[in-house]
Amino acid sequence: MALCLFACFYELRAQELGDTASGNPKSLNDVVVFSSKFAEKFKRIAQTVDVIKSKPQLNFQANTADVLMNSGKLFVQKSQQGGGSPVIRGFEASRILLMVDGIRMNNAIYRAGHLQNIITVDNLLLDRIEVIYGPSSTLYGSDALGGVVSMTTKNPLLSTNGKTQVTGSTTLRYASAINENRGNIQFNIGGKKWASLTSVSYGSFGDLVQGKNRNAAYPDFGKKNFIVERVGNADFAKVNPNPDKQTASGYQQVDIAQKFLFQATDKIQHIINLQFSNTNDIPRYDRLSEKSGVLPVFAEWYYGPQIRNMAAYHFNATQQQGFFQDIKITASYQDIEESRISRRFQNNNKDYRWERVNIFGIVFDAKHYSKKNEWHIGAETYSNFVRSTAERVNIVSNAKSRITTRYADGPTSMATHAIYAQHTYKINDRFTLNDGLRLNLVQMNARFVDTVLTKFPFAKVKQSNKAVTGNIGIVYASNNNLRAAFVLSSGFRSPNVDDLSKVFDSRTGLVVVPNTTIRSEYTYNAEFSLNKYGKVFSYGASVFYTLFRNALVLDKFNFNSQDSIFYSGVKSAVYALQNKAAARVYGFSVNAAYNFAKGTSIDGVVTYTKGKFTDPLNGSIPLDHVPPIYGRFALKHIAAKWQAEFYSLFNGWKRLADYNPNGEDNLQYATADGMPSWITLNMRMAVKIQPKLNLQLAVENIADKNYRYFASGISAPGRNFSITCSANF
């Protein structure tokens, strides 16, 4: 808190509270999106795209997952405080694509369950986020079954007066419910043709305190009544003096970015992009809250340091004289490290499993303009190399022994290659046709060196999957800012190393084993959207229906002719991923904004999704990952020297009958009736203290409501006071 107050003595720029593509711009001509990889006006794009570029919304949250969660546009699942798994139209984790600065974050070990990788992108460095709804594999390839979250970080700024300019900013933030202390400093050195941007962030997050105001029907829901302590060589479960404090859930994180820009001419640009993110150990709170009878299941369960290193080179050329007027080339290298460490209660054996992934990528995009036609031609290749190791250590004797690795323990690789074309035909001022086609090849080669422990009936897994995806859509944009669009699109996801070679306990008593016969998943989507922008009243809506074919679902399986095996000392039912389902996902999203007085407006967004899959044995079953109805409403006022917003976030009921029985819905972390509905009341205010001085104050969950997002294993923060200060120099 003291650090934030100290920062207020610096000067900073005023920032607006809201700005999205489906919000309230002046006209369709003002909205520019990059969902097609090149800048394009929203009225020319058939797919639904949301743009988040408000600096308070991007930068004044605990992490990037919270940015999406608090926008009200996306649902986000959390298994622990240090994480967040976005959901787009009932698709999550490896079934949506995460990108940063045009580079795929999804790698060979992205799982189909719940992910935490998005927090490795520093939201204090973000310039914009674009959410692309619906299958998007034509331009983005495998994994874009449900959509894309494309994050763009700030670029260095050139000098505005021809002389070298040194500028910078600092941001400090404190939040009470998670004892968050976070700081960022950025330096920009700009010359006439070159510039450098350096950003360093550090965050410390304490144990999350949940709300005390509980639903009368579930007076103890979410309470953490015990704490595990190690005394000598024994574990003890002690009473938690504050059951609303979710011990242990705190963590720390460091993010460093360095960018260099060289503007060779006004039409050619080179950028070197270096990013580093590292955490300390992140407690897996959901597992640490589990009990077997009256005793805890785990004494320790945490992710080891989550490290993301990225080095990239971007080449951008515009208004060239050749056949292609605009050209983009991105070459990238990523080095990803993950680990899982667990020890059962009153057990001295501590299990370590480490993963490291190296990814090399090259993406080429070029655009040709010819009167009413625009041709976008592209090619990309990514190569993943995975190393998986494991060991067990007795914490008393220090004796080491072998255990199963999470993935194949031999040389394991996965490569994706593709060529694609996207065509835009501007029929006239009102009608635009979008169509595209992509050819994909995904190759995977995993080797199992040590099969003594696993007793696998195979020593290697080798696959080569081909896919063809496409899209076609038409957009109508009138002169009075009415936009209507209809689009047909397809997506695919090729099985990755996680799908084909993973062995893990999804929950106590259930073990997932490899199934080498699985194949690619496909989605086929039809969508209609309507948007109307006006000075007083704006609205938008989209309706979609998605067929999900060859869907991989987790179901009972026989492994070496057995339906159960011993795993980590526990007899566990055997499950495996299988292409045995045909699913359908459908729903709608509506939004509106009304400016009823000068500087004062009200807006809201509501999203509903429903999903079911059918297989020959189980009949019709709810599809997992599908959230209940959710949304956001806000009342805003913007004045010359201050801005304020009173808003609510809400989720509907997720009833027991709507849970998937075998997937990733985590019924064990809900009530006996499912996940109750909830609504929070929140407010924030930004004050311009001086022409360059700004301070944001916020009170979230004012009523101290106790609630939990569907499928999450940790409760949301209770009443939370936050202060955020930023300063330019």
N, C-alpha and C positions, 0 to 999 in steps of 0.2 A: 504494500500500500504506500509506504513512504517513497519507494522508487517512482511510482506513478505520479505522486504529487510533485516530486522533484522535477519530473519531465515537463510539467506544465509551465515551467519558467522558460522553456524554449518556445520557439515559434513553429506553427504548423499550419498547413492549409486546411480550409474547411472542406468537408466531404458530404456528399448526399447520402440519404438513407436508403434509397431504392432505385434500381435500374435493371429491368429485365426485358428481353425481347417481347414477351407476352404481357408486359406491363402497359405503360401509357406514353409511348413516344408521340411526337407530333404527327408523324405520318409513316407509312410503310417505307418510303424512300429514305428515312432516317436510320432504319435498322439494318446494320451490316453484321453478317454472321460468317463464320469460317468453317461451317460444317462440311462444305465441299472442298476444304483445304485451301481454297483461294477465297478472297473476300467477295461476298455476294450479298445483294439486298435480299431481305427476308421474303419479299413478295415474289422472288424468283425460285424459292426453295420449296419443294413439295412436302418434305418431312417436317414434323413439328420439332422446333428447336427452342430451348430456353437459354438465355444469356444472362449470366450473373456477373456484373462488373462494378457494382456499387462497392466502393472501398470499405465502408464500415461493415457491409455484409461479408466481404471477402476476408478482411484483415482483422476484424474485431471479434473473432471466435477462438476457441481453444485449439482447434485443428481443422483440417480441410473437411473431414467427415461432418463436423458440426456446422460448417458453412452450408453444406447441402441439407442437413437435417433442419436447420432453422430457416431455410428458404421456404419450407412448406411444399416444395415442388417434388422432392424425392423422399422416399422412405429409407431410413438407415438403421440397420441392425447392429447391436453391440454385444460382444461376449465379455469384454473387459473395457476399462476406461481408455486404455491406450489402443484404440481401434475404432472401427466403423466400416460397415459393409453396405454400400449403396444398393438399392433395389430399383430397377426400372421396369415397370409393368409386369411384376411378378418374376423377373429374371435377376439373378444376383451372382456375385463372385465371378467365376470363370465364364459365366454366360452373359456378362456385359464386359465391355472393353474400357479399360482405363488408359488414358494417354496423357503425357506431359510434353509440351512443346513439340507436338507432332510425332512423338516416339511412343511405341507400345510399352506399357508397363506390364501387361499380362505376359507371364513367362511360362515355362514348361511345368512349373509346380504350383501354378494358381489352382486352388481347389474349388470344388463345386459347393462347398459348405459356406462358411463365413470368413471374410478376409479382413485384415487390418492394414494392408499395404498403402492405402490412400493417405494415411497420416504422414507418410514419408515425404509428401509434397508439402512444402512450407507455405501455409496460407498467407503468411505475412509478405511473401514474395509474389503472390498471384496478381496477375493483371486482369484475368477474366476466366470464367468457366462456361463452357457450352455443353449442354445436355442434349443429346440427339436421341429422340424417342423412336423405338421400333427397330426392326432388323436393319443393320447398316453394313452388311458384309461386302457390298459392292465396292465401296471405297476403303473399308477398314479391315476386311478379312475375317479370319476365324475369331470366335468369341463374341462377336457383335450380334448375338441372337436377340437380345432385348433392347440394345441401344449402346450409346457411347457417352462417357464422361471425359471431355477433352479439356485439360487444364493448360493454361498458357501463363508463363511467368513474365515478369517485367523484363524489358530489354534496356541496354545502356542508352543514354541520351547524348546526342551530339551537341556541341556548343551552339548557342543561338547567336553569338556575336563574332564568331571567327577566332576568338581567343580561347585558350584553355580555361574551362570552368570546372570548379570543384563544388559539388553540392552533396547533400545527404539528408537523411532523416533518421529519427529514432522513434521506436514505439515501445511502450511499457504497458503491461496489462496485469491486473489482479482480479481474481474471482474467488468469492468466499466459500462456495459449496464444495469446491475441489482444491481449495488453498492453492490456486494457480498463481505462479509468479513467472511472468514471461517477458522477455525483452528481445528487441531486434534493432540492429543498426545497419544502415545502408549508406554506401559511398558511391557517388557517380563522378567520374572524371571524364569530361567531354572535350574533345578537340574538334577541329574542322572536319576531319575524315575518320577519326577513331574515337572510341569511347570505351570505358570500363565501368562495370557495375559489380560491387561487392556487397554481399548480404550475409549477416551472421545472426542466427536466432538461437536462443536458449530458453527452454521451458522446464519448470519444475511443477509437478502436479501431485498433490497429496491424495490421501484416501477420500473417495467420493462420499459425501453425506447425502443420503436420500431424504425425501420429504417425510414429514411426520403425520400428515393428514391422510389417513388411510380410509379406504372403502370399508364401511361397517361390516360388510359380509366377509371381509378378509383382513381382520385386525392385525395379523402377524405377517402378512405377505411382504417378502423382501427383507425381513429383519435378519441381520447376521448376528446370531446369538452366541457365537463361539469364536475364539481365536486359538490357533495352534501355536504352541511355544515348545521349543526344544530346551530341555534342562538335562545337562549331562549327556547321556546316551539314550534318552527316552523322550518321546513326544507326549505332550499333555494338551487336552482341550480345555481351555479356560473360558470363563464367562466374559463376553465382550461388554465392557462397561457402557458402551454406547451402541446398541444394536442397529441404529440408523447409520452408523459409520461403517462403510463397506471395506473392511480390512481384509486382505491387502489389495489395493487397487491403484496406488500411486506409482508414478514413474517419472523419468526425466528424458529430455530429448534435445539434441543439438542438430541444427541445419545450417549448412554453409553453401553458398552459391557464388560463383565467379563467372561473369560473362565479359567477353571482349567483342567489340563490334568494329569492323572496318568497312567504311562506305567508299568503295573504290570509285564509283561514279554515282550520280543521282539515281541510276537504274540498276546498280549491282551492289550487293551487300553480302558480307561474310560475317558469321557469328561463331565464336567458340563458346560453348556452353558447358560449364562444369558444375555438378551438383553432388552434395554429400549430405546424407542423413544418417543419424545414429541415435539409438536409444540405449538406456541401461536395461536391465531385466524388467520385463513387463509382466506382472502377475496375471495369470489366466483366472480372473475372479470367478467365473461361472463354475469352473472345476473346484476351486477352493471353497465354494459354498455348499458343495454336495455332502450329503451324509448318508451313511449306511446304518440304519437303525438310529442309535443315539451317538454314534461316533463319526467323525469326519472321514471322508474317503481318502483325501490327499493331505499330506503335511506340507508338500511343496508342489507347485505346478506353475511354471512361468515360461514365457518366451525369452530366450537369451537376447542379447543385443541385436536389434533389427537394423541392418546396415544396407543402405542403397547408395552406390556410387554410380555416377553417370558422366560420361564425357561425350560431347556431340559437336559436330560441325554442320552448320546450316549455310547453304548457298541460296540466295534469293536474287532472281533477275526479273525485271519487269520491262515492258514496252520494248522488247527486242525486235530486230529487223527480220529475223528468220521466220521459219514456218511456225515455231512456237514463240509467242510473244512473252509469256510468263513461264518461268522455270523455277522449281524448287528441288534442291537435293539435300538430303539429311543423312549423314553417316554417324552412327552411334555405337557406343560400347557401354554396357551396364554390368556391374559386379554386385550381386545380391547375396546377402548372407542371412540365414534364419536358423534358429535352433529351438528345441523344445526340451525342457528339463522337468522331470516329475519324480516324486517319491511318495509312495502311499503312507498313510498314517500308521505309526508304530512299525515301520519297516525301514531297515537301514540301507536298503538298496536304492540308489539314485540313478535314474536312467537319463542318458544324454543322447540326443539325436540332432545331428548338424546337417544342414544343407547349404550348398553354395552353387549359384547359377551364374554363368558368364554368358552374356548375350551380345552378339554382333549384328548390327542392322544397317541396311542401306535402303533408302526410299527415294524414288525419282518421280516427280510430278511435273507435267508440262501442259500448258493450255494454249489452244489455237482459237483465235477469234476470226470469224468469217461472216460478216453481215449479221444475219439473224441467228447464226449458229455459233455455239461454243463447244469445242472438243477438248476434253480433259483426258490425257493419256498418262498412265502411271505404271510403275513396277516396283516391287519391294521384295526383300529377302531378309529373314531373321534366322540366325542360328543360335540355338541354346545348348549349352554344355553343363550337365548336372553332376555334382558329386554329393553322395549321401554317405555319412558315416555314423556310427553309434557305438556306445559302450555303457556298461553298468559299473558303478563304483560303490563299494560298501563304505559308507561314511564313517564307520567305526574302525574297520581293519584296513581301509584303503585298497582292498583287493579289487582288481578289475576283471571283468568277464565280458563275453560277447552277448549282444542282444540283436534282435532284428533291426535293420535299418528301415527308415520310413519309406525309402524308394530303393530302386535297384542299386546295388552296391558296386556294380562294375561300370565301365565307361558307358555313359548314357547321353544321348543327344537327340535333339528335335530341331527340325528345320522347316520353315514355311516360305514358300515362294509364290508369287502371284503377278499377273499382269491384269490391268483393268482399264476400262474406258467409261467415261461419263459424258453424256451429251445433253446440252441445253439448247432448245429451239425456242427462240422468242417469237412466237407466232405473230403477235402484235403487242400493243402497249398493255393489253389486259391479260392475254393468255400466254403461258409458258409451259412447254413440255420438257420434262426431265426423264431421261432413260439411261441405263447403264448396264454393263456386263463385266463379270470378273471370273477369271480362271485361277483356281487355287490348287496347290500341291503341298501336302504336309507329310513329312517323313519323320518317323520315330524309330530309334534303335536303343533298346535298353538291355543290359546284360546283368544277370544275377551270378555273381562269382561264388558266394557262399550260400548254398541251399540246405546246409545241414540243419539249421534252426527252423527255417520256414518249411522245409520239405516240399518245395515247389516241384510240380511235375514237369517243369520247363526251366531252361537256363537263360533264355533270352526272349524278348518280345520285339518284333519288327513289324512295322506297319507303314503303308504308303496310301494315303487317302487323297482322292481328287474330288473337287467340288466345283460346281458352276452356280453362281448366284447372280441375281439381277434385280433391277427395279425399274418401274415406270410410273410416272405421276404427272398430273396436270394441275396447274395453278391458275386461278383467276384473281386478278387484283384490279379493283375498280378505281376510278379517279377520286372517289370519296373515302378511300382507305378501308375498303372492305376486301378481305382476302378469303378465298375458299380454295381448298386443295383436296385432291384425292390421289392416293398413292398405293401401289402394290409393290411390296419389297420382300426379299428373302434374306435369310441369314444362315450361317452354319458355324458349327464348332467341332473341330477335330479333337478326338481324345488326346490328352497330353500325358506327360510322365506321371502326373498325380493320378489320373484316371486309370492308367494301365499298370502301374507298378507299386501302388501304395498299399501298405499294411498298417492299420491303426485302429484304435478303439474309439469308435464314434461316441459311445458312452459306455459306462461300466456294464460289462456283460454282453457287449455287442462288438464284434471285431469285423472290419472290412478287409477283404482279401482281393488280390488282382483277378480280373477276368480278361483274358487276352483276346476274346472274340468281339469286343465292343467296337462300334463304328461311329461315324460322325452323326451329330444331331443337326436338325434343320428346322427353321421356322419360316412360315409363309404368312405375310401380314397384309391386311387391307385396312386402310385408315382414311377417315374423312375429318378435316379440320376446318374451322371457320374463325376468323378474327376480324374485329372491327375496331379501329382506332379513331378516337375523337377527342376534342378538347375538353369535353365535359364527361362523356361516358364512353368507356371502352369495354369490350368483352371478347372472350375467346372460348372455344370448345373443341375437343377432339374425341372421336369415337374410334375404337380399334377392335379388330378381331384377329387373333393369331393362332394358326395351326402349328403345333409343335410335334414334329415327327421324328421317329427313331430316338425318342427322349430317353436319356439315361436316368434310371431310377434305382434307388438302393432297395434291394429286396433279398429275401432268403436265398441261400446258395449252398451247394454242396462242394466242399473243398477236400480233395482226396477221399471222396465218398463219405464224408462226415459233415453233419449239419452243425457241429459245435467243436471247438478246439480250446485248448488252454493258451491264453495270451496274457503276459505279465502276471502269471500266477493265478488268473481268474478264468474259470470255465465260461466261454463266451459263445453266443450264437453267431454263426457265420453268415455274413451278408456280403454282397458284391454289387457293383454297378452293372446294369443290364439294359440293353436297347429293347425294352419290352413294352414301352408305353407310347400311346398316341394321346397327346394332350391338346387342350384348347384353352386359350387365355383371352379374355375380352374385358372391356371396361371403357371408362371415359374420364376425361378431366375437363373441368370448367373453371374459368376465371373471369373476373370483372373488376373494374375500377371506376369510381364515380367521384368527380371533383365537384363538391357541392358548395364550396366557398373558395375565395382566393387563398391559395396555398394549402388548402385542407382537402383531404380525399380519404376515401375508404376503398379498400380492395380486398379480394379474397380469392382463394383457389381451393378446389376440392377434387380429389382423385379417388376413383373406385376401380378395383381390379378383382376379377374372379377367375379361378383356374381349376381345371379338373383333368385328370388323365385316366385312361382306360387301358387295362391289360386283361388278357384272357383269364387269369386266375383270380384276380381281386376285384374285377368289375370297375366301377367308377369310384375314384378316390380323389380327395382334394389334392391339388398340386402344392408341393411345398414352396416356400419363399414368397407366397402371395400375401401381402399385407392387408389389413382391414382398411376400410375407408379412412382417409386422412386428409388434412389440409391446414390452411392458415387464413386468418382474417386480421386486418390491420386498419387502424385509424391513424392518419398521419397529418402533421402540420409542418410546413416549411416556411420559415421567415428569414429575414435578412441575416440575423445574427444567431438564430437558434432553430433547431429542428427537434421534433418529438414524435414518437410513435408508440401507440398502445396496441398490442397485438395478442392474439391467442393462437396456440397450436393445439391440434386435437387429433385423436385416433378413435375409431369406433371399436366395438367388441370384435374379438376373434374367438368365436365360440368353439367349444370342444369338437363339434361335428365338422368344423372347417379345417381342423389340423390334419396334416399328413402323418400317418402313424409310424412311418419308417424313415422319413427324410430328415430335413434339417430345421424343423419347426420348433424343436426344443420344448416340447410340452412339459418336461420335467422342471422347467424354470417358470412355469405359469401357475395359475390357481387350478383347483379341481374342475373349474368350469371353463377354463381357457384364459385369455388375456383380457382383463376388463377395459372398458372404454375410459377415456380421460380427456380433460381439457385443461390447459394452463393459461394463466393470465400473466402478461409480461409488459414491461414498458422500458423505453430507453430514450435518452435525450443527448443531443450533441449541441454544445455551446461554443460559439466563436467568441473567445474572450478578447482577442485582438485580431487585426486583419489576417494574421497568420497563426493564430492561436486557437486550438480546438481541443475540447475535452468531451469524452462520451461517458455517461453514467447509465447504468442499466440495473433493473431489478427483474429477475426472471423467476417464474413459478411463484408469483406473489403469495398465493394461497398455501404454499408449502405442500402441494399435492404429492402424494406418493404414487408413482406410476412407473410403468416399464414398457418399453417398446416391444411389440410382438417379436418372438423368437430370440429376444435378448436375454442374457444371463446376468445382467447387472441392472439395477434400478437407476432411473434418471436422477439428476441433481434435485435437491429440495430448493427452498428459497435461496436465491443466489444473487448477491450484490457484486457488481463488477464495475471497474473503472479502467478505461483505456485512454492513454495519452500518446499522441504522436507529435513529432516536431521536425520541421525542415530546417536545414542550416546551409 
